[in-house]
Amino acid sequence: MTTRDPIGVRLGAAALSLAVPGAGQLLRGRLRRGLAWFAACGVLWYLLPWTGPIGLLIALGVRVLAVAVDAAVIAGGPRLSAGRLIGLCLAMAATMVALGVVFRTQVMRGYRMPSAGMNPTVAIGDLFYVDLRDRAGALGAPIVFLHPGTGAEFIQRVVAVAGDRVAIRDGVLWRNGAAVPTGPAAPCRYDDRRLDRWQVATATCREERLGGRRYQVVFDARQQFPAPDDAAVDGVAAHEVVVPPGHVFVMGDNRPNSNDSRSWGPLPTDRIVGTALYVWLSQGPEGVRWSRLGTRF
């Protein structure tokens, strides 16, 4: 049996589904439909590491709009008893909270970029998602990790893995005795912030290609690593660094302005938190940077 509910009940059902997806359908007497919406929202959120920015838009559209509209416009069904309705809604809310905790601690988490060390790939003010399941530290991947000394969370790029030999010569990254492929150098600009004041920084950038990824790095031809005056090994100056087992070598894409493995050594892989995925919001000196929304790393 279907019922025609007054507008107040329909709006209340829509509001309830905004709080707990599917709960508004339960209020309207559509138990199976409500549970189906609840499950669909959970699946869409869990798939975000694979579906990316488009998946995020779909998940938000379903979570915020489709479920609420459906709860308001569907024909009502047999009413649930007050006790059963409250019990089901509380169970759904508790499940949503529990799944949210699991999602944020085991699947995907949001981070904010506080500094210029990964410009131009990751801008100051970028809010981005990190896949917590991907802790392999793949070559070329931008990863979030815990600093081995301070425990602070950093985001930098893996430029060498265990067994690799790494160096920088005249600003160019070398790996295993060969220069990493790069594009032509060109002027670039990015937003920087110092002492809470925004400013536009100018630099020279070039494309770097590593591990199947293409990305821009700030280039400075004066950079050398290891530096000529670094400590010698057995009386011979070190011209490259060998990454030990269980470690990766990380650098910021803003090579002249990054506190990375060149300063404190290779990173133990057990310090890796996850792999950065894409920007879901970005705030700069002029407000929201709409052009960066959905930018993949």
C-alpha positions in Angstrom: 0.0 0.0 0.0 1.4 3.4 -0.9 0.6 6.7 0.8 0.6 10.4 -0.1 2.6 12.1 2.6 2.3 15.9 3.3 5.1 18.2 2.1 6.5 18.4 5.7 7.1 14.7 5.9 8.7 14.7 2.4 11.1 17.5 3.3 11.8 15.8 6.6 12.7 12.6 4.8 15.0 14.5 2.5 16.8 16.1 5.4 17.1 12.8 7.2 18.7 11.2 4.1 21.2 14.1 4.0 22.3 13.1 7.6 22.2 9.3 7.0 21.8 8.2 3.4 18.7 6.0 3.0 17.2 6.9 6.4 14.6 9.2 4.7 13.4 6.3 2.6 12.9 4.3 5.8 10.8 7.2 7.2 8.7 7.0 4.0 8.2 3.3 4.6 10.6 2.1 1.8 12.9 -0.2 3.8 14.6 -2.0 1.0 15.1 1.1 -1.1 16.7 2.9 1.9 19.1 0.1 2.6 20.0 -0.1 -1.1 20.8 3.7 -1.1 22.9 3.3 2.0 24.9 0.4 0.5 25.3 2.3 -2.8 26.8 5.3 -1.0 29.2 3.2 0.9 30.4 1.4 -2.3 30.9 4.7 -4.1 33.0 6.2 -1.3 35.1 3.0 -1.0 35.8 3.1 -4.8 37.2 6.7 -4.7 40.9 5.6 -4.9 40.1 4.0 -8.3 37.4 6.3 -9.6 39.3 9.5 -8.9 37.8 13.1 -9.3 34.9 11.9 -11.5 34.1 9.3 -8.9 34.2 12.0 -6.2 31.7 14.1 -8.1 29.4 11.1 -8.6 29.7 10.1 -4.9 28.9 13.7 -3.8 26.0 14.0 -6.2 24.5 10.7 -5.0 25.2 11.4 -1.3 24.0 15.0 -1.3 21.4 15.3 -4.0 20.1 12.0 -5.4 19.3 10.3 -2.1 17.6 13.3 -0.6 15.5 14.0 -3.7 14.5 10.3 -4.0 13.4 10.4 -0.3 11.2 13.4 -1.0 9.5 12.3 -4.3 9.0 8.5 -3.9 5.6 7.1 -3.1 5.4 6.1 0.6 5.1 2.5 1.7 3.8 0.7 4.8 5.0 2.6 7.8 7.6 1.2 10.1 6.9 1.2 13.8 8.6 4.1 15.7 10.8 1.7 17.6 11.9 -0.1 14.4 12.5 3.1 12.5 14.6 4.6 15.3 16.6 1.4 15.7 17.3 1.0 12.0 18.3 4.7 11.7 20.7 4.4 14.7 22.2 1.2 13.3 22.8 2.9 10.0 24.3 6.0 11.6 26.6 3.8 13.8 27.6 1.8 10.7 28.3 5.0 8.8 30.5 6.3 11.5 32.4 3.0 11.9 32.9 2.7 8.1 34.1 6.3 8.0 36.7 5.6 10.7 37.9 2.6 8.8 38.0 4.5 5.5 40.0 7.4 6.9 42.5 5.2 8.7 42.9 2.3 6.2 41.7 3.4 2.8 42.0 7.1 2.0 42.6 10.3 3.9 42.6 14.0 3.0 45.7 16.2 3.5 46.5 19.9 3.0 49.8 21.2 1.4 51.4 23.7 3.8 54.6 24.6 2.0 56.2 25.2 -1.5 58.4 22.1 -1.4 56.4 20.2 -4.0 55.6 23.1 -6.3 54.6 23.2 -9.1 53.0 19.7 -8.8 51.3 20.4 -5.4 50.5 24.0 -4.7 50.3 25.6 -1.3 46.7 25.4 -0.2 46.0 22.2 -2.1 43.7 19.7 -0.3 44.3 16.3 -1.7 43.5 12.6 -1.1 46.1 10.0 -0.2 45.6 6.2 -0.9 46.6 4.7 2.5 46.7 1.2 1.0 49.5 2.0 -1.5 52.6 2.2 0.7 55.0 0.5 -1.8 56.9 3.7 -2.6 56.8 3.1 -6.3 59.4 4.9 -8.5 58.2 8.3 -9.5 55.2 8.3 -7.1 54.4 11.3 -4.8 54.1 9.8 -1.3 53.1 11.1 2.1 55.5 9.8 4.8 56.6 10.4 8.4 59.9 12.3 8.6 62.4 9.8 10.1 63.7 12.4 12.6 60.7 14.5 13.6 57.7 12.3 12.8 56.1 15.2 10.8 54.1 14.3 7.7 55.8 15.3 4.4 54.8 14.8 0.8 57.7 14.2 -1.7 58.4 12.2 -4.8 60.3 8.8 -4.9 63.2 9.4 -7.3 65.1 6.2 -6.5 64.4 2.8 -4.9 66.5 0.2 -3.0 69.7 -0.6 -4.9 69.6 2.5 -7.1 72.4 4.9 -7.4 71.2 8.5 -7.4 72.9 11.9 -8.0 72.1 15.4 -9.3 74.5 16.9 -11.8 74.1 20.5 -13.0 70.5 20.4 -11.8 69.6 17.1 -13.6 68.6 14.0 -11.8 70.8 10.9 -12.5 69.7 7.4 -11.7 72.0 4.3 -12.1 74.5 6.2 -14.2 72.0 7.8 -16.6 70.3 11.1 -16.7 66.5 10.9 -16.1 64.7 12.1 -19.2 63.7 15.7 -19.1 62.0 18.3 -21.3 63.3 21.8 -22.2 63.7 24.3 -19.4 61.1 27.2 -19.4 60.1 30.0 -17.1 57.4 29.2 -14.6 55.5 30.9 -11.8 53.8 29.6 -8.6 52.2 30.9 -5.5 54.4 31.0 -2.5 53.6 32.1 1.1 56.1 33.3 3.7 55.3 34.7 7.1 51.6 34.4 6.2 52.0 36.6 3.2 51.4 35.4 -0.4 53.8 36.2 -3.2 54.3 35.0 -6.7 57.6 33.2 -7.2 59.3 33.0 -10.5 61.6 30.1 -11.5 62.7 27.8 -14.2 60.8 24.5 -14.7 61.2 21.5 -16.8 59.3 18.2 -17.3 60.8 15.1 -15.7 59.8 11.5 -16.6 60.3 8.8 -14.1 58.5 5.5 -13.4 56.0 6.1 -16.1 55.0 9.5 -14.7 55.4 12.9 -16.2 55.7 15.9 -13.9 57.2 19.4 -13.7 60.1 20.2 -11.4 61.8 23.5 -10.5 65.2 23.4 -12.1 68.4 25.0 -11.0 71.5 24.2 -13.0 73.8 25.1 -10.1 72.6 22.2 -8.0 75.0 19.3 -7.4 74.4 16.2 -5.2 76.4 14.9 -3.5 78.2 18.2 -3.2 81.9 18.2 -4.1 82.9 18.8 -0.5 80.7 16.0 1.0 82.4 13.4 3.1 84.6 11.0 1.2 84.2 7.2 1.4 87.6 5.4 1.8 89.4 8.6 0.8 87.4 8.9 -2.5 84.8 11.6 -3.0 81.3 10.3 -3.3 79.7 11.1 -6.7 76.4 9.3 -6.1 74.4 7.8 -3.3 73.3 4.1 -3.2 69.9 3.5 -1.7 70.0 0.7 0.9 67.5 -2.1 1.1 64.2 -1.2 2.7 64.6 2.4 1.8 63.6 4.9 -1.0 65.2 8.2 -1.9 62.7 11.1 -2.0 62.9 14.7 -3.2 60.5 17.6 -3.5 59.6 18.7 -7.0 60.7 22.2 -6.0 64.3 21.0 -6.0 66.0 24.2 -4.7 63.5 24.6 -1.9 63.0 21.2 -0.4 64.2 19.5 2.8 64.4 15.9 1.6 66.7 12.9 1.3 69.6 15.0 0.1 69.6 16.5 3.7 68.7 13.6 5.9 69.3 10.5 3.9 67.2 7.7 2.3 63.7 7.1 3.8 62.8 3.8 5.4 59.8 2.3 3.6 58.0 1.6 6.9 57.6 5.4 7.3 55.5 5.7 4.1 51.8 6.6 4.9 50.4 6.4 1.4 50.5 7.6 -2.2 49.0 11.0 -3.2 46.1 10.8 -5.6 44.4 14.0 -6.7 43.3 17.5 -5.5 39.7 17.8 -4.3 39.9 21.5 -3.3 42.6 24.2 -3.6 42.7 27.6 -1.9 45.1 30.3 -3.0 45.5 34.1 -2.4 42.5 34.8 -4.6 40.3 32.2 -3.0 39.3 28.8 -4.6 41.6 27.7 -7.5 38.9 26.1 -9.6 41.4 25.1 -12.3 43.2 22.8 -9.8 40.2 20.8 -8.7 40.5 17.2 -9.9 44.3 17.6 -10.7 45.9 14.1 -10.6 49.4 13.6 -9.3 
